[in-house]
Amino acid sequence: MKIAADSNVLLRDALQDDLHQSPIASRTLQNAELVIVPTPALCEFVWVMQRIYKRSAAEIALSIRLLMNGNNVEMDRPAIEAGLEILDKGGDFADGAIAYEGAWLGAEEFVSFDKQAVKLLKAQGRRARLLS
Protein backbone atom coordinates (compact mmCIF):
# COMPACT_ATOMS: atom_id res chain seq x y z
CA MET A 1 0.00 0.00 0.00
CA LYS A 2 1.12 3.58 -0.68
CA ILE A 3 0.74 5.82 2.35
CA ALA A 4 1.22 9.46 3.30
CA ALA A 5 2.83 9.63 6.72
CA ASP A 6 1.70 12.17 9.30
CA SER A 7 4.29 13.77 11.55
CA ASN A 8 3.03 11.82 14.58
CA VAL A 9 3.80 8.52 12.82
CA LEU A 10 7.27 9.77 11.89
CA LEU A 11 7.86 10.92 15.46
CA ARG A 12 6.76 7.62 17.03
CA ASP A 13 9.10 5.74 14.66
CA ALA A 14 12.08 8.04 15.19
CA LEU A 15 11.73 8.40 18.96
CA GLN A 16 10.53 4.90 19.90
CA ASP A 17 8.97 6.55 22.93
CA ASP A 18 5.56 4.86 23.08
CA LEU A 19 5.26 1.16 23.89
CA HIS A 20 2.07 0.79 21.86
CA GLN A 21 2.33 3.31 19.01
CA SER A 22 6.05 3.15 18.17
CA PRO A 23 6.07 -0.48 17.00
CA ILE A 24 2.91 0.13 14.96
CA ALA A 25 4.46 3.20 13.34
CA SER A 26 7.71 1.37 12.53
CA ARG A 27 5.92 -1.66 11.13
CA THR A 28 3.58 0.50 9.03
CA LEU A 29 6.47 2.48 7.53
CA GLN A 30 8.57 -0.62 6.87
CA ASN A 31 5.75 -2.61 5.28
CA ALA A 32 4.40 0.14 3.03
CA GLU A 33 5.09 -0.17 -0.67
CA LEU A 34 5.66 3.58 -0.73
CA VAL A 35 5.85 6.11 2.11
CA ILE A 36 5.10 9.62 0.94
CA VAL A 37 6.40 12.25 3.34
CA PRO A 38 4.84 15.65 2.70
CA THR A 39 7.07 18.62 3.48
CA PRO A 40 4.63 20.04 6.06
CA ALA A 41 4.87 16.75 7.98
CA LEU A 42 8.63 17.23 8.26
CA CYS A 43 8.20 20.86 9.31
CA GLU A 44 5.96 19.65 12.16
CA PHE A 45 8.41 16.82 12.91
CA VAL A 46 11.29 19.28 13.31
CA TRP A 47 9.24 21.67 15.44
CA VAL A 48 8.14 18.92 17.83
CA MET A 49 11.62 17.41 18.04
CA GLN A 50 13.10 20.82 18.92
CA ARG A 51 10.44 22.30 21.16
CA ILE A 52 8.95 19.28 22.92
CA TYR A 53 11.75 16.71 22.91
CA LYS A 54 14.66 19.23 23.05
CA ARG A 55 16.62 17.40 20.36
CA SER A 56 19.61 19.11 18.75
CA ALA A 57 19.62 20.23 15.15
CA ALA A 58 22.22 17.53 14.42
CA GLU A 59 20.00 14.78 15.88
CA ILE A 60 17.00 16.02 13.94
CA ALA A 61 18.93 16.31 10.68
CA LEU A 62 20.22 12.76 11.15
CA SER A 63 16.67 11.47 11.67
CA ILE A 64 15.50 13.17 8.48
CA ARG A 65 18.48 11.92 6.48
CA LEU A 66 17.88 8.35 7.69
CA LEU A 67 14.26 8.65 6.60
CA MET A 68 15.30 10.07 3.21
CA ASN A 69 17.53 7.06 2.63
CA GLY A 70 14.65 4.61 3.06
CA ASN A 71 14.12 2.50 -0.05
CA ASN A 72 10.38 3.09 0.00
CA VAL A 73 10.35 6.82 0.84
CA GLU A 74 9.28 9.60 -1.51
CA MET A 75 9.51 13.29 -0.63
CA ASP A 76 10.32 16.61 -2.25
CA ARG A 77 14.03 16.03 -1.83
CA PRO A 78 15.23 19.43 -3.08
CA ALA A 79 12.89 21.20 -0.62
CA ILE A 80 14.00 18.91 2.20
CA GLU A 81 17.68 19.41 1.35
CA ALA A 82 17.08 23.19 1.39
CA GLY A 83 15.48 22.86 4.82
CA LEU A 84 18.34 20.71 6.08
CA GLU A 85 20.91 23.19 4.79
CA ILE A 86 19.35 25.96 6.88
CA LEU A 87 18.89 23.63 9.88
CA ASP A 88 22.56 22.60 9.67
CA LYS A 89 23.54 26.28 9.88
CA GLY A 90 21.46 26.89 13.01
CA GLY A 91 18.30 28.16 11.33
CA ASP A 92 14.75 26.92 10.98
CA PHE A 93 14.18 23.92 8.73
CA ALA A 94 10.81 25.30 7.61
CA ASP A 95 12.38 28.57 6.39
CA GLY A 96 14.70 26.70 4.04
CA ALA A 97 11.90 24.53 2.71
CA ILE A 98 9.57 27.52 2.31
CA ALA A 99 12.20 29.57 0.48
CA TYR A 100 12.95 26.69 -1.87
CA GLU A 101 9.33 25.92 -2.64
CA GLY A 102 8.54 29.61 -3.06
CA ALA A 103 11.31 29.97 -5.63
CA TRP A 104 10.17 26.80 -7.38
CA LEU A 105 6.67 28.25 -7.63
CA GLY A 106 8.00 31.49 -9.12
CA ALA A 107 8.86 33.79 -6.22
CA GLU A 108 11.73 36.15 -6.89
CA GLU A 109 12.42 36.87 -3.24
CA PHE A 110 11.86 35.37 0.21
CA VAL A 111 10.49 37.88 2.71
CA SER A 112 10.30 37.45 6.46
CA PHE A 113 10.42 39.18 9.82
CA ASP A 114 12.97 36.51 10.88
CA LYS A 115 16.43 38.12 10.82
CA GLN A 116 18.29 34.83 11.04
CA ALA A 117 16.35 33.25 8.17
CA VAL A 118 17.04 36.20 5.90
CA LYS A 119 20.73 36.25 6.88
CA LEU A 120 21.19 32.51 6.26
CA LEU A 121 19.36 32.58 2.93
CA LYS A 122 21.38 35.58 1.74
CA ALA A 123 24.56 33.71 2.71
CA GLN A 124 23.42 30.99 0.29
CA GLY A 125 23.09 33.58 -2.47
CA ARG A 126 19.29 33.59 -2.37
CA ARG A 127 17.27 36.76 -2.62
CA ALA A 128 15.82 37.45 0.80
CA ARG A 129 14.52 40.60 2.44
CA LEU A 130 13.90 41.41 6.06
CA LEU A 131 10.60 43.16 6.64
CA SER A 132 10.44 45.75 9.38
C-alpha positions as CSV (number, residue, x, y, z in Angstrom):
1,M,0.0,0.0,0.0
2,K,1.1,3.6,-0.7
3,I,0.7,5.8,2.3
4,A,1.2,9.5,3.3
5,A,2.8,9.6,6.7
6,D,1.7,12.2,9.3
7,S,4.3,13.8,11.5
8,N,3.0,11.8,14.6
9,V,3.8,8.5,12.8
10,L,7.3,9.8,11.9
11,L,7.9,10.9,15.5
12,R,6.8,7.6,17.0
13,D,9.1,5.7,14.7
14,A,12.1,8.0,15.2
15,L,11.7,8.4,19.0
16,Q,10.5,4.9,19.9
17,D,9.0,6.5,22.9
18,D,5.6,4.9,23.1
19,L,5.3,1.2,23.9
20,H,2.1,0.8,21.9
21,Q,2.3,3.3,19.0
22,S,6.1,3.2,18.2
23,P,6.1,-0.5,17.0
24,I,2.9,0.1,15.0
25,A,4.5,3.2,13.3
26,S,7.7,1.4,12.5
27,R,5.9,-1.7,11.1
28,T,3.6,0.5,9.0
29,L,6.5,2.5,7.5
30,Q,8.6,-0.6,6.9
31,N,5.8,-2.6,5.3
32,A,4.4,0.1,3.0
33,E,5.1,-0.2,-0.7
34,L,5.7,3.6,-0.7
35,V,5.9,6.1,2.1
36,I,5.1,9.6,0.9
37,V,6.4,12.2,3.3
38,P,4.8,15.7,2.7
39,T,7.1,18.6,3.5
40,P,4.6,20.0,6.1
41,A,4.9,16.8,8.0
42,L,8.6,17.2,8.3
43,C,8.2,20.9,9.3
44,E,6.0,19.6,12.2
45,F,8.4,16.8,12.9
46,V,11.3,19.3,13.3
47,W,9.2,21.7,15.4
48,V,8.1,18.9,17.8
49,M,11.6,17.4,18.0
50,Q,13.1,20.8,18.9
51,R,10.4,22.3,21.2
52,I,9.0,19.3,22.9
53,Y,11.8,16.7,22.9
54,K,14.7,19.2,23.1
55,R,16.6,17.4,20.4
56,S,19.6,19.1,18.8
57,A,19.6,20.2,15.1
58,A,22.2,17.5,14.4
59,E,20.0,14.8,15.9
60,I,17.0,16.0,13.9
61,A,18.9,16.3,10.7
62,L,20.2,12.8,11.2
63,S,16.7,11.5,11.7
64,I,15.5,13.2,8.5
65,R,18.5,11.9,6.5
66,L,17.9,8.4,7.7
67,L,14.3,8.6,6.6
68,M,15.3,10.1,3.2
69,N,17.5,7.1,2.6
70,G,14.7,4.6,3.1
71,N,14.1,2.5,-0.1
72,N,10.4,3.1,0.0
73,V,10.4,6.8,0.8
74,E,9.3,9.6,-1.5
75,M,9.5,13.3,-0.6
76,D,10.3,16.6,-2.2
77,R,14.0,16.0,-1.8
78,P,15.2,19.4,-3.1
79,A,12.9,21.2,-0.6
80,I,14.0,18.9,2.2
81,E,17.7,19.4,1.4
82,A,17.1,23.2,1.4
83,G,15.5,22.9,4.8
84,L,18.3,20.7,6.1
85,E,20.9,23.2,4.8
86,I,19.4,26.0,6.9
87,L,18.9,23.6,9.9
88,D,22.6,22.6,9.7
89,K,23.5,26.3,9.9
90,G,21.5,26.9,13.0
91,G,18.3,28.2,11.3
92,D,14.8,26.9,11.0
93,F,14.2,23.9,8.7
94,A,10.8,25.3,7.6
95,D,12.4,28.6,6.4
96,G,14.7,26.7,4.0
97,A,11.9,24.5,2.7
98,I,9.6,27.5,2.3
99,A,12.2,29.6,0.5
100,Y,13.0,26.7,-1.9
101,E,9.3,25.9,-2.6
102,G,8.5,29.6,-3.1
103,A,11.3,30.0,-5.6
104,W,10.2,26.8,-7.4
105,L,6.7,28.2,-7.6
106,G,8.0,31.5,-9.1
107,A,8.9,33.8,-6.2
108,E,11.7,36.2,-6.9
109,E,12.4,36.9,-3.2
110,F,11.9,35.4,0.2
111,V,10.5,37.9,2.7
112,S,10.3,37.5,6.5
113,F,10.4,39.2,9.8
114,D,13.0,36.5,10.9
115,K,16.4,38.1,10.8
116,Q,18.3,34.8,11.0
117,A,16.3,33.3,8.2
118,V,17.0,36.2,5.9
119,K,20.7,36.2,6.9
120,L,21.2,32.5,6.3
121,L,19.4,32.6,2.9
122,K,21.4,35.6,1.7
123,A,24.6,33.7,2.7
124,Q,23.4,31.0,0.3
125,G,23.1,33.6,-2.5
126,R,19.3,33.6,-2.4
127,R,17.3,36.8,-2.6
128,A,15.8,37.4,0.8
129,R,14.5,40.6,2.4
130,L,13.9,41.4,6.1
131,L,10.6,43.2,6.6
132,S,10.4,45.8,9.4
